[in-house]
Each structure stands twice: as C-alpha cells, then as structure tokens.
C-alpha cells in the first residue's frame, strides 16, 4: 500500500505542480505526518525541491513523461 501511495503522490505533485504536505494530506486522505514523510521521499527522489518554510516546495519535474524517465533511472540503481 505504501508503494501505491508514493506512486500516486508522485503523479499528484507533477500534475498539480505543487509540492506540499497539505496537498498530500487532502488528496491521499492520509495523516499530516505521513504526508510530510512522503514529501521528504519525493525530495530524495529529485521530484520536489528542498524545504523552504511555509511555502510549497518547488516541483522539479515538468510532466509525467519526465517523471517516468526519472523513475526508470531510479529503478536501475
């Protein structure tokens, strides 16, 4: 289930071009702490930028095709 949520989170962030715990909390219907951990994982994967205070994180991936390329690269590592 955790992998499915992480994959859903990736798509939500890229499609909405917003990287925030609040968005994950609402869209995935998960707790705020879990949403924060997912955002941290997205940062580690290079999908969102670093924490910048109260504003949402920058999304570093422009579209789903680019996301697929990044994920294929990560799978090979």
C-alpha positions in Angstrom: 0.0 0.0 0.0 2.8 2.4 0.8 4.3 2.0 -2.7 1.0 2.7 -4.3 0.6 5.9 -2.2 4.0 7.0 -3.1 3.4 6.5 -6.8 0.0 8.3 -6.5 1.8 11.2 -4.7 4.4 11.5 -7.5 1.7 11.9 -10.1 -0.4 14.3 -8.0 2.7 16.5 -7.4 3.7 16.6 -11.0 0.2 17.1 -12.4 -0.7 19.9 -10.0 2.9 21.4 -9.9 2.5 21.8 -6.2 4.6 20.0 -3.6 3.1 20.4 -0.1 2.2 18.1 2.8 -1.2 19.7 2.9 -1.9 18.6 -0.7 -0.8 15.1 0.0 -2.9 15.1 3.2 -6.0 16.1 1.3 -5.6 14.1 -1.9 -4.3 10.8 -0.4 -6.5 11.1 2.7 -3.6 10.3 5.0 -2.3 11.8 8.2 -0.3 15.0 8.0 2.9 13.4 9.5 2.7 10.6 6.8 2.2 13.3 4.1 5.3 15.1 5.3 7.4 11.9 5.1 6.1 11.3 1.6 7.2 14.9 0.6 10.6 14.2 2.1 10.8 11.0 0.0 9.8 13.0 -3.1 12.7 15.4 -2.3 15.1 12.5 -2.0 13.9 11.2 -5.4 14.6 14.6 -7.0 10.9 15.3 -7.7 10.5 18.3 -5.4 13.0 20.8 -4.1 14.1 21.4 -0.5 12.0 22.7 2.3 11.5 26.5 2.1 9.5 27.5 5.1 5.7 27.9 4.9 5.5 27.9 1.1 5.1 24.8 -1.0 8.2 23.1 -2.4 9.2 23.7 -6.0 8.3 20.8 -8.3 11.4 19.9 -10.3 9.7 17.6 -12.8 7.6 19.3 -15.5 5.5 16.4 -16.8 4.6 12.8 -16.4 6.8 11.6 -19.2 9.8 13.2 -17.5 8.7 11.6 -14.2 8.7 8.1 -15.9 12.2 8.7 -17.1 13.4 9.6 -13.6 11.7 6.6 -12.1 13.2 4.2 -14.6 16.6 5.6 -13.7 16.0 5.2 -10.0 14.8 1.6 -10.6 18.2 0.7 -12.2 20.2 2.0 -9.2 
